[in-house]
């Protein structure tokens, strides 16, 4: 199947076979599923059908991969961070440079895919939720390119801490709708986007930003992001002549994690590590580590790990990084954890901030705060390994959007509050 | 179907009228006031839907979202919901009672325990907005053991296949969502609603499991309630009542407002003779 697009070396890099698929109802073991309001059941089934039809269509992939190559800038480099590796000690650290994609984060891989689906389904308008604003920017970008109307739902608290992205979305022609309900962060933005979609599903496609939500979104988002891990796998084989010992990604909902980790799933010798946001520390209760500290629950259309109280009320989370500040996690990651295929790690706000500075000073790369969590844990893991071993860390996004937060943290700006 | 719901719809049918289904969120604005409000609404309703407050009510509009927030801020726990249900049941033995909410609250308790407590409190049925028939495997057995009807929703986007699925998987009555949207939005074209309800009733009859169809979401005025009552088996009014709580000051004032609204709705539904739709 993968070699069926004549004349494209680029396209032949990618394997289009869907492995580890959920069951027909979208369940990964006991997780996932489609816990949606009745009004959304039919639209979700239509998206599922459109996805499977598109995925089997060479023309769809030809256009998708062409955009990924010439518009997004794929393949992204796999960079051997030698100075960082030496300063850190231990294993060799390779960075998957998703920060170099158009719009500055991995999110665009998915919005290109879902945007093409939306166009295929003849939808005139797209909506999305966003936390850090990266998914919002990536959605607004694709909407501009395809000429679609675009509304982005964003918690008011997130708008304040990610103002540059809010302004970018506006510049791209999207409307950013502030969400004040609940905790005014990512989970509430999802609620509000769902409420809008229920009323507009006839002409509107909901471009969901992470590998969570009701079926088929966890599958869709994973498939559109597997380019990350498939490239990384081929690149490390070429550059180092062997597979990595460890692959590391940060986890909010799980889109960059599934993108990097999924293609290594059948390589039993490769450890897969998901790094959650430990906020002020797991013991303080002020964090966003749903896999480490949550329990199984149902939110936003799927059964997964949630941070909630004893009676199932979803809790307020904390992370310095808006993109990780979410009380749930993709259902497939919950499944992989229970299956024993996934190892958990966590990084606090302070550790992420230190990792951001370490990479900036050692390699001249300013990572996003989200990705800095993966760096913090990945570097720590590397220290306990031999020099001839390899750790791949997903550098899921660049840090431009976080400069205000970083400067305040360093005391270079007067804190307005 | 529970004896009580069967009898109640039969009584309404004998009177040639639709059932009035009233909704309030339990614990809104606080448990003590909520007790008085639920009893007042129960007095005028055929069926009372008691909302279980949840932190993330995704299918609800601003009015019922605010109700959940008020109830949780006032410290309403799931056991308070059961206690309120028990109070209403003791006062109104023939009233239909439906517990309504989102999956995560019963899931956190465990469906077996939840169903046992709901049944012991006197509920007849449970409506969980985000458990469609396809995911019923997590709760259906527990509800069956404790003889609770599972109310399923249908909407304008439901295909014939989904209508059959709901008739096969649900019991008690079908809750038809009159609009593609959230609770409290504007009601759609009443003729389209009537057509879809007739279509659901026909499919349900052909499937050999004729269930009453109640229409909700967006019924805000007594005039709208009367229009719907002419063809539906029941009319659900929620946001309209809940809005009285947000608008009123003291608990006495709120109680008076709910009582007055419930009276208006009751009269509208009762005087709209069934089967005389224009």
Interface residues (C-beta under 8 A of the other chain):
Chain A: X25 X33 X34 X35 X36 X37 X38 X39 X40 X41 X42 X43 X181 X182 X187 X188 X191 X194 X195 X198 X199 X200 X201 X202 X296 X297 X298 X299 X300 X301 X303 X306 X308 X310 X311 X312 X313 X314 X315
Chain B: X54 X55 X56 X57 X58 X59 X60 X61 X62 X65 X69 X72 X77 X78 X102 X103 X104 X105 X106 X107 X108 X109 X129 X130 X131 X132 X134 X135 X138 X152 X153 X154 X155 X156 X157 X158 X159 X162 X166 X177 X179 X180 X181 X182 X185
